């Protein structure tokens, strides 16, 4: 299984904006064939090192993750809507 984990720090981390970001990310479920699993969590601790949103996605292979990255839905519906909301992000990709 290949994992793609992304953490987002939002420009506005109000509860409403965090929920909007979560909904944008969760909207991928069932729309991208290569995406085998998706979990999106909102931070609850709000410590100095916290990010606001965490996306965990799973794929059968790195190649499937690469296909997902360039898929129409990911680019035109997710990235287009979430990028303006993001202050910074960090990612980790691994096989397990």
N, CA, C and O atoms as a Tinker XYZ file with bonds, in Angstrom:
   384  protein
     1  N      0.847000   -1.174000    0.000000    73     2
     2  CA     0.000000    0.000000    0.000000    64     1     3
     3  C      0.897000    1.244000    0.000000    63     2     4     5
     4  O      1.898000    1.295000    0.716000    81     3
     5  N      0.531000    2.240000   -0.807000    73     3     6
     6  CA     1.283000    3.487000   -0.872000    64     5     7
     7  C      0.453000    4.577000   -0.197000    63     6     8     9
     8  O     -0.730000    4.742000   -0.497000    81     7
     9  N      1.079000    5.316000    0.712000    73     7    10
    10  CA     0.398000    6.358000    1.485000    64     9    11
    11  C      0.886000    7.733000    1.057000    63    10    12    13
    12  O      2.079000    7.949000    0.842000    81    11
    13  N     -0.055000    8.652000    0.938000    73    11    14
    14  CA     0.224000   10.065000    0.644000    64    13    15
    15  C     -0.453000   10.861000    1.756000    63    14    16    17
    16  O     -1.680000   10.891000    1.856000    81    15
    17  N      0.365000   11.505000    2.589000    73    15    18
    18  CA    -0.136000   12.250000    3.742000    64    17    19
    19  C      0.230000   13.713000    3.550000    63    18    20    21
    20  O      1.388000   14.047000    3.298000    81    19
    21  N     -0.766000   14.581000    3.671000    73    19    22
    22  CA    -0.530000   16.020000    3.523000    64    21    23
    23  C     -1.167000   16.741000    4.712000    63    22    24    25
    24  O     -2.312000   16.477000    5.078000    81    23
    25  N     -0.401000   17.650000    5.301000    73    23    26
    26  CA    -0.917000   18.481000    6.376000    64    25    27
    27  C     -1.002000   19.920000    5.873000    63    26    28    29
    28  O     -0.095000   20.409000    5.200000    81    27
    29  N     -2.094000   20.585000    6.205000    73    27    30
    30  CA    -2.356000   21.936000    5.733000    64    29    31
    31  C     -2.483000   22.900000    6.903000    63    30    32    33
    32  O     -3.173000   22.614000    7.882000    81    31
    33  N     -1.814000   24.043000    6.797000    73    31    34
    34  CA    -2.017000   25.175000    7.692000    64    33    35
    35  C     -2.846000   26.166000    6.890000    63    34    36    37
    36  O     -2.412000   26.642000    5.841000    81    35
    37  N     -4.036000   26.475000    7.382000    73    35    38
    38  CA    -4.941000   27.356000    6.668000    64    37    39
    39  C     -4.696000   28.820000    7.023000    63    38    40    41
    40  O     -4.267000   29.136000    8.133000    81    39
    41  N     -4.973000   29.704000    6.075000    73    39    42
    42  CA    -4.875000   31.138000    6.342000    64    41    43
    43  C     -5.893000   31.542000    7.406000    63    42    44    45
    44  O     -5.621000   32.398000    8.248000    81    43
    45  N     -7.053000   30.922000    7.357000    73    43    46
    46  CA    -8.136000   31.176000    8.309000    64    45    47
    47  C     -8.558000   29.815000    8.868000    63    46    48    49
    48  O     -9.161000   29.006000    8.162000    81    47
    49  N     -8.238000   29.573000   10.133000    73    47    50
    50  CA    -8.581000   28.259000   10.693000    64    49    51
    51  C     -9.824000   28.317000   11.579000    63    50    52    53
    52  O     -9.922000   27.615000   12.585000    81    51
    53  N    -10.763000   29.165000   11.186000    73    51    54
    54  CA   -12.052000   29.184000   11.881000    64    53    55
    55  C    -12.730000   27.825000   11.674000    63    54    56    57
    56  O    -12.443000   27.136000   10.695000    81    55
    57  N    -13.618000   27.436000   12.581000    73    55    58
    58  CA   -14.310000   26.141000   12.416000    64    57    59
    59  C    -15.000000   26.002000   11.067000    63    58    60    61
    60  O    -14.987000   24.923000   10.475000    81    59
    61  N    -15.602000   27.078000   10.577000    73    59    62
    62  CA   -16.314000   27.020000    9.293000    64    61    63
    63  C    -15.336000   26.786000    8.137000    63    62    64    65
    64  O    -15.618000   26.000000    7.233000    81    63
    65  N    -14.205000   27.460000    8.169000    73    63    66
    66  CA   -13.227000   27.314000    7.092000    64    65    67
    67  C    -12.560000   25.943000    7.140000    63    66    68    69
    68  O    -12.286000   25.346000    6.099000    81    67
    69  N    -12.298000   25.443000    8.349000    73    67    70
    70  CA   -11.717000   24.102000    8.467000    64    69    71
    71  C    -12.683000   23.060000    7.919000    63    70    72    73
    72  O    -12.258000   22.112000    7.259000    81    71
    73  N    -13.960000   23.222000    8.180000    73    71    74
    74  CA   -14.952000   22.281000    7.656000    64    73    75
    75  C    -15.040000   22.386000    6.134000    63    74    76    77
    76  O    -15.176000   21.369000    5.453000    81    75
    77  N    -14.965000   23.584000    5.603000    73    75    78
    78  CA   -14.981000   23.761000    4.143000    64    77    79
    79  C    -13.792000   23.045000    3.506000    63    78    80    81
    80  O    -13.957000   22.361000    2.496000    81    79
    81  N    -12.594000   23.191000    4.085000    73    79    82
    82  CA   -11.403000   22.509000    3.564000    64    81    83
    83  C    -11.581000   20.996000    3.642000    63    82    84    85
    84  O    -11.237000   20.282000    2.700000    81    83
    85  N    -12.112000   20.506000    4.749000    73    83    86
    86  CA   -12.341000   19.062000    4.899000    64    85    87
    87  C    -13.306000   18.565000    3.821000    63    86    88    89
    88  O    -13.083000   17.512000    3.225000    81    87
    89  N    -14.363000   19.311000    3.575000    73    87    90
    90  CA   -15.351000   18.904000    2.568000    64    89    91
    91  C    -14.749000   18.897000    1.164000    63    90    92    93
    92  O    -15.044000   18.004000    0.370000    81    91
    93  N    -13.915000   19.877000    0.856000    73    91    94
    94  CA   -13.256000   19.907000   -0.461000    64    93    95
    95  C    -12.417000   18.646000   -0.646000    63    94    96    97
    96  O    -12.486000   17.997000   -1.690000    81    95
    97  N    -11.632000   18.303000    0.360000    73    95    98
    98  CA   -10.772000   17.119000    0.260000    64    97    99
    99  C    -11.589000   15.834000    0.208000    63    98   100   101
   100  O    -11.298000   14.951000   -0.599000    81    99
   101  N    -12.597000   15.719000    1.048000    73    99   102
   102  CA   -13.419000   14.500000    1.071000    64   101   103
   103  C    -14.218000   14.325000   -0.219000    63   102   104   105
   104  O    -14.654000   13.216000   -0.529000    81   103
   105  N    -14.414000   15.404000   -0.969000    73   103   106
   106  CA   -15.193000   15.301000   -2.202000    64   105   107
   107  C    -14.532000   14.382000   -3.228000    63   106   108   109
   108  O    -15.179000   13.965000   -4.189000    81   107
   109  N    -13.246000   14.060000   -3.033000    73   107   110
   110  CA   -12.551000   13.158000   -3.964000    64   109   111
   111  C    -13.027000   11.715000   -3.839000    63   110   112   113
   112  O    -12.876000   10.923000   -4.770000    81   111
   113  N    -13.600000   11.377000   -2.691000    73   111   114
   114  CA   -14.007000    9.990000   -2.435000    64   113   115
   115  C    -14.969000    9.510000   -3.522000    63   114   116   117
   116  O    -16.017000   10.111000   -3.756000    81   115
   117  N    -14.588000    8.417000   -4.179000    73   115   118
   118  CA   -15.412000    7.826000   -5.222000    64   117   119
   119  C    -15.288000    8.476000   -6.595000    63   118   120   121
   120  O    -15.930000    8.031000   -7.546000    81   119
   121  N    -14.477000    9.518000   -6.712000    73   119   122
   122  CA   -14.366000   10.230000   -7.989000    64   121   123
   123  C    -13.050000    9.976000   -8.719000    63   122   124   125
   124  O    -12.927000   10.297000   -9.901000    81   123
   125  N    -12.068000    9.405000   -8.029000    73   123   126
   126  CA   -10.762000    9.140000   -8.634000    64   125   127
   127  C    -10.478000    7.651000   -8.447000    63   126   128   129
   128  O    -10.220000    7.215000   -7.325000    81   127
   129  N    -10.518000    6.860000   -9.525000    73   127   130
   130  CA   -10.409000    5.406000   -9.397000    64   129   131
   131  C     -9.155000    4.927000   -8.664000    63   130   132   133
   132  O     -9.211000    3.931000   -7.943000    81   131
   133  N     -8.043000    5.610000   -8.835000    73   131   134
   134  CA    -6.787000    5.177000   -8.212000    64   133   135
   135  C     -6.780000    5.386000   -6.700000    63   134   136   137
   136  O     -5.998000    4.749000   -5.994000    81   135
   137  N     -7.629000    6.255000   -6.203000    73   135   138
   138  CA    -7.703000    6.563000   -4.774000    64   137   139
   139  C     -8.454000    5.452000   -4.052000    63   138   140   141
   140  O     -9.668000    5.317000   -4.197000    81   139
   141  N     -7.724000    4.660000   -3.274000    73   139   142
   142  CA    -8.308000    3.499000   -2.605000    64   141   143
   143  C     -8.865000    3.813000   -1.224000    63   142   144   145
   144  O     -9.758000    3.114000   -0.745000    81   143
   145  N     -8.351000    4.853000   -0.578000    73   143   146
   146  CA    -8.852000    5.229000    0.736000    64   145   147
   147  C     -8.533000    6.681000    1.024000    63   146   148   149
   148  O     -7.521000    7.211000    0.564000    81   147
   149  N     -9.409000    7.325000    1.792000    73   147   150
   150  CA    -9.188000    8.723000    2.153000    64   149   151
   151  C     -9.698000    8.969000    3.567000    63   150   152   153
   152  O    -10.791000    8.542000    3.939000    81   151
   153  N     -8.880000    9.666000    4.339000    73   151   154
   154  CA    -9.247000   10.115000    5.677000    64   153   155
   155  C     -8.823000   11.573000    5.786000    63   154   156   157
   156  O     -7.707000   11.933000    5.412000    81   155
   157  N     -9.711000   12.399000    6.296000    73   155   158
   158  CA    -9.392000   13.811000    6.506000    64   157   159
   159  C     -9.763000   14.154000    7.935000    63   158   160   161
   160  O    -10.895000   13.933000    8.367000    81   159
   161  N     -8.789000   14.702000    8.672000    73   159   162
   162  CA    -9.034000   15.080000   10.055000    64   161   163
   163  C     -8.746000   16.547000   10.292000    63   162   164   165
   164  O     -7.864000   17.137000    9.668000    81   163
   165  N     -9.513000   17.127000   11.214000    73   163   166
   166  CA    -9.294000   18.516000   11.631000    64   165   167
   167  C     -8.586000   18.497000   12.980000    63   166   168   169
   168  O     -8.945000   17.723000   13.867000    81   167
   169  N     -7.584000   19.349000   13.128000    73   167   170
   170  CA    -6.824000   19.417000   14.369000    64   169   171
   171  C     -7.733000   19.771000   15.543000    63   170   172   173
   172  O     -8.663000   20.565000   15.404000    81   171
   173  N     -7.453000   19.176000   16.695000    73   171   174
   174  CA    -8.232000   19.463000   17.897000    64   173   175
   175  C     -7.388000   20.056000   19.015000    63   174   176   177
   176  O     -7.938000   20.542000   20.004000    81   175
   177  N     -6.063000   20.028000   18.883000    73   175   178
   178  CA    -5.200000   20.520000   19.965000    64   177   179
   179  C     -4.739000   21.961000   19.778000    63   178   180   181
   180  O     -4.584000   22.686000   20.760000    81   179
   181  N     -4.520000   22.384000   18.554000    73   179   182
   182  CA    -4.089000   23.753000   18.240000    64   181   183
   183  C     -2.841000   24.164000   19.030000    63   182   184   185
   184  O     -2.802000   25.223000   19.656000    81   183
   185  N     -1.822000   23.295000   18.982000    73   183   186
   186  CA    -0.550000   23.631000   19.606000    64   185   187
   187  C      0.293000   24.441000   18.623000    63   186   188   189
   188  O     -0.098000   24.608000   17.468000    81   187
   189  N      1.415000   24.930000   19.057000    73   187   190
   190  CA     2.288000   25.720000   18.196000    64   189   191
   191  C      2.808000   24.971000   16.992000    63   190   192   193
   192  O      3.133000   25.582000   15.974000    81   191
   193  N      2.892000   23.661000   17.090000    73   191   194
   194  CA     3.402000   22.880000   15.954000    64   193   195
   195  C      2.305000   22.209000   15.137000    63   194   196   197
   196  O      2.592000   21.465000   14.198000    81   195
   197  N      1.061000   22.468000   15.488000    73   195   198
   198  CA    -0.072000   21.845000   14.805000    64   197   199
   199  C     -0.309000   22.418000   13.412000    63   198   200   201
   200  O     -0.097000   23.605000   13.162000    81   199
   201  N     -0.749000   21.551000   12.522000    73   199   202
   202  CA    -1.344000   21.961000   11.264000    64   201   203
   203  C     -2.856000   21.861000   11.480000    63   202   204   205
   204  O     -3.300000   21.251000   12.452000    81   203
   205  N     -3.640000   22.449000   10.591000    73   203   206
   206  CA    -5.088000   22.504000   10.797000    64   205   207
   207  C     -5.834000   21.290000   10.257000    63   206   208   209
   208  O     -6.800000   20.825000   10.861000    81   207
   209  N     -5.380000   20.781000    9.117000    73   207   210
   210  CA    -6.055000   19.670000    8.427000    64   209   211
   211  C     -5.009000   18.634000    8.044000    63   210   212   213
   212  O     -3.901000   18.978000    7.631000    81   211
   213  N     -5.370000   17.363000    8.185000    73   211   214
   214  CA    -4.496000   16.277000    7.742000    64   213   215
   215  C     -5.263000   15.394000    6.762000    63   214   216   217
   216  O     -6.364000   14.928000    7.056000    81   215
   217  N     -4.671000   15.176000    5.610000    73   215   218
   218  CA    -5.226000   14.305000    4.575000    64   217   219
   219  C     -4.367000   13.049000    4.509000    63   218   220   221
   220  O     -3.147000   13.133000    4.363000    81   219
   221  N     -5.002000   11.887000    4.618000    73   219   222
   222  CA    -4.307000   10.606000    4.464000    64   221   223
   223  C     -5.002000    9.863000    3.334000    63   222   224   225
   224  O     -6.187000    9.538000    3.423000    81   223
   225  N     -4.249000    9.597000    2.267000    73   223   226
   226  CA    -4.804000    8.855000    1.136000    64   225   227
   227  C     -3.976000    7.599000    0.901000    63   226   228   229
   228  O     -2.781000    7.563000    1.190000    81   227
   229  N     -4.628000    6.576000    0.374000    73   227   230
   230  CA    -3.938000    5.318000    0.087000    64   229   231
   231  C     -4.164000    4.918000   -1.368000    63   230   232   233
   232  O     -5.207000    5.175000   -1.967000    81   231
   233  N     -3.122000    4.271000   -1.903000    73   231   234
   234  CA    -3.110000    3.837000   -3.293000    64   233   235
   235  C     -2.457000    2.457000   -3.366000    63   234   236   237
   236  O     -1.765000    2.046000   -2.435000    81   235
   237  N     -2.675000    1.755000   -4.455000    73   235   238
   238  CA    -2.023000    0.461000   -4.655000    64   237   239
   239  C     -0.535000    0.621000   -4.961000    63   238   240   241
   240  O      0.254000   -0.284000   -4.687000    81   239
   241  N     -0.145000    1.774000   -5.531000    73   239   242
   242  CA     1.249000    1.973000   -5.924000    64   241   243
   243  C      1.559000    3.466000   -6.029000    63   242   244   245
   244  O      0.657000    4.303000   -6.041000    81   243
   245  N      2.847000    3.780000   -6.106000    73   243   246
   246  CA     3.267000    5.168000   -6.326000    64   245   247
   247  C      2.756000    5.659000   -7.672000    63   246   248   249
   248  O      2.380000    6.823000   -7.811000    81   247
   249  N      2.744000    4.777000   -8.660000    73   247   250
   250  CA     2.266000    5.161000   -9.989000    64   249   251
   251  C      0.793000    5.576000   -9.938000    63   250   252   253
   252  O      0.388000    6.514000  -10.623000    81   251
   253  N     -0.004000    4.878000   -9.129000    73   251   254
   254  CA    -1.407000    5.264000   -8.979000    64   253   255
   255  C     -1.518000    6.629000   -8.296000    63   254   256   257
   256  O     -2.393000    7.426000   -8.637000    81   255
   257  N     -0.637000    6.897000   -7.337000    73   255   258
   258  CA    -0.637000    8.210000   -6.690000    64   257   259
   259  C     -0.258000    9.296000   -7.695000    63   258   260   261
   260  O     -0.833000   10.385000   -7.679000    81   259
   261  N      0.703000    9.005000   -8.565000    73   259   262
   262  CA     1.095000    9.970000   -9.595000    64   261   263
   263  C     -0.083000   10.268000  -10.531000    63   262   264   265
   264  O     -0.299000   11.420000  -10.909000    81   263
   265  N     -0.832000    9.251000  -10.897000    73   263   266
   266  CA    -2.004000    9.431000  -11.754000    64   265   267
   267  C     -3.045000   10.295000  -11.050000    63   266   268   269
   268  O     -3.631000   11.191000  -11.658000    81   267
   269  N     -3.270000   10.024000   -9.777000    73   267   270
   270  CA    -4.194000   10.819000   -8.956000    64   269   271
   271  C     -3.783000   12.281000   -8.929000    63   270   272   273
   272  O     -4.633000   13.162000   -9.057000    81   271
   273  N     -2.491000   12.553000   -8.763000    73   271   274
   274  CA    -2.001000   13.932000   -8.669000    64   273   275
   275  C     -2.390000   14.753000   -9.901000    63   274   276   277
   276  O     -2.690000   15.942000   -9.791000    81   275
   277  N     -2.383000   14.116000  -11.068000    73   275   278
   278  CA    -2.672000   14.802000  -12.326000    64   277   279
   279  C     -4.113000   14.630000  -12.800000    63   278   280   281
   280  O     -4.480000   15.133000  -13.862000    81   279
   281  N     -4.930000   13.925000  -12.023000    73   279   282
   282  CA    -6.302000   13.667000  -12.472000    64   281   283
   283  C     -7.106000   14.963000  -12.552000    63   282   284   285
   284  O     -6.869000   15.903000  -11.794000    81   283
   285  N     -8.039000   14.996000  -13.461000    73   283   286
   286  CA    -8.865000   16.183000  -13.683000    64   285   287
   287  C     -9.553000   16.620000  -12.400000    63   286   288   289
   288  O     -9.516000   17.803000  -12.061000    81   287
   289  N    -10.176000   15.703000  -11.682000    73   287   290
   290  CA   -10.917000   16.088000  -10.472000    64   289   291
   291  C     -9.980000   16.681000   -9.426000    63   290   292   293
   292  O    -10.300000   17.700000   -8.815000    81   291
   293  N     -8.845000   16.063000   -9.219000    73   291   294
   294  CA    -7.883000   16.561000   -8.221000    64   293   295
   295  C     -7.406000   17.969000   -8.580000    63   294   296   297
   296  O     -7.341000   18.845000   -7.718000    81   295
   297  N     -7.078000   18.180000   -9.837000    73   295   298
   298  CA    -6.536000   19.467000  -10.270000    64   297   299
   299  C     -7.618000   20.544000  -10.336000    63   298   300   301
   300  O     -7.439000   21.634000   -9.793000    81   299
   301  N     -8.731000   20.250000  -10.993000    73   299   302
   302  CA    -9.747000   21.267000  -11.288000    64   301   303
   303  C    -10.756000   21.494000  -10.163000    63   302   304   305
   304  O    -11.347000   22.571000  -10.086000    81   303
   305  N    -10.963000   20.523000   -9.305000    73   303   306
   306  CA   -11.965000   20.680000   -8.251000    64   305   307
   307  C    -11.343000   20.815000   -6.865000    63   306   308   309
   308  O    -11.840000   21.568000   -6.028000    81   307
   309  N    -10.270000   20.095000   -6.627000    73   307   310
   310  CA    -9.674000   20.124000   -5.289000    64   309   311
   311  C     -8.596000   21.206000   -5.203000    63   310   312   313
   312  O     -8.725000   22.146000   -4.418000    81   311
   313  N     -7.550000   21.082000   -5.993000    73   311   314
   314  CA    -6.454000   22.052000   -5.899000    64   313   315
   315  C     -6.923000   23.478000   -6.183000    63   314   316   317
   316  O     -6.533000   24.414000   -5.486000    81   315
   317  N     -7.747000   23.637000   -7.190000    73   315   318
   318  CA    -8.220000   24.962000   -7.570000    64   317   319
   319  C     -8.965000   25.644000   -6.412000    63   318   320   321
   320  O     -8.885000   26.862000   -6.257000    81   319
   321  N     -9.679000   24.869000   -5.614000    73   319   322
   322  CA   -10.459000   25.433000   -4.519000    64   321   323
   323  C     -9.706000   25.515000   -3.201000    63   322   324   325
   324  O     -9.959000   26.414000   -2.399000    81   323
   325  N     -8.785000   24.591000   -2.968000    73   323   326
   326  CA    -8.117000   24.588000   -1.662000    64   325   327
   327  C     -6.843000   25.432000   -1.631000    63   326   328   329
   328  O     -6.493000   25.966000   -0.579000    81   327
   329  N     -6.151000   25.563000   -2.745000    73   327   330
   330  CA    -4.896000   26.334000   -2.747000    64   329   331
   331  C     -5.059000   27.753000   -2.205000    63   330   332   333
   332  O     -4.211000   28.193000   -1.429000    81   331
   333  N     -6.109000   28.490000   -2.577000    73   331   334
   334  CA    -6.250000   29.847000   -2.040000    64   333   335
   335  C     -6.448000   29.879000   -0.509000    63   334   336   337
   336  O     -6.252000   30.921000    0.116000    81   335
   337  N     -6.825000   28.774000    0.075000    73   335   338
   338  CA    -7.083000   28.707000    1.518000    64   337   339
   339  C     -5.823000   28.396000    2.330000    63   338   340   341
   340  O     -5.814000   28.562000    3.550000    81   339
   341  N     -4.758000   27.944000    1.656000    73   339   342
   342  CA    -3.598000   27.378000    2.344000    64   341   343
   343  C     -2.500000   28.404000    2.585000    63   342   344   345
   344  O     -2.092000   29.135000    1.682000    81   343
   345  N     -2.038000   28.435000    3.824000    73   343   346
   346  CA    -0.858000   29.236000    4.171000    64   345   347
   347  C      0.414000   28.440000    3.878000    63   346   348   349
   348  O      1.364000   28.957000    3.291000    81   347
   349  N      0.414000   27.158000    4.303000    73   347   350
   350  CA     1.535000   26.259000    3.984000    64   349   351
   351  C      1.056000   24.824000    4.114000    63   350   352   353
   352  O      0.012000   24.543000    4.703000    81   351
   353  N      1.855000   23.921000    3.543000    73   351   354
   354  CA     1.530000   22.502000    3.632000    64   353   355
   355  C      2.825000   21.701000    3.717000    63   354   356   357
   356  O      3.903000   22.192000    3.381000    81   355
   357  N      2.694000   20.471000    4.170000    73   355   358
   358  CA     3.820000   19.539000    4.242000    64   357   359
   359  C      3.281000   18.166000    3.856000    63   358   360   361
   360  O      2.130000   17.837000    4.144000    81   359
   361  N      4.126000   17.368000    3.201000    73   359   362
   362  CA     3.685000   16.046000    2.742000    64   361   363
   363  C      4.711000   14.984000    3.102000    63   362   364   365
   364  O      5.899000   15.253000    3.282000    81   363
   365  N      4.199000   13.771000    3.197000    73   363   366
   366  CA     5.048000   12.591000    3.383000    64   365   367
   367  C      4.421000   11.470000    2.566000    63   366   368   369
   368  O      3.221000   11.216000    2.677000    81   367
   369  N      5.218000   10.801000    1.751000    73   367   370
   370  CA     4.762000    9.710000    0.888000    64   369   371
   371  C      5.593000    8.479000    1.177000    63   370   372   373
   372  O      6.822000    8.550000    1.200000    81   371
   373  N      4.927000    7.332000    1.402000    73   371   374
   374  CA     5.677000    6.146000    1.793000    64   373   375
   375  C      4.931000    4.855000    1.462000    63   374   376   377
   376  O      3.709000    4.833000    1.314000    81   375
   377  N      5.707000    3.796000    1.355000    73   375   378
   378  CA     5.171000    2.432000    1.193000    64   377   379
   379  C      5.097000    1.774000    2.562000    63   378   380   381
   380  O      5.996000    1.938000    3.387000    81   379
   381  N      4.037000    1.039000    2.797000    73   379   382
   382  CA     3.911000    0.299000    4.066000    64   381   383
   383  C      3.140000   -0.978000    3.835000    63   382   384
   384  O      2.923000   -1.745000    4.772000    81   383
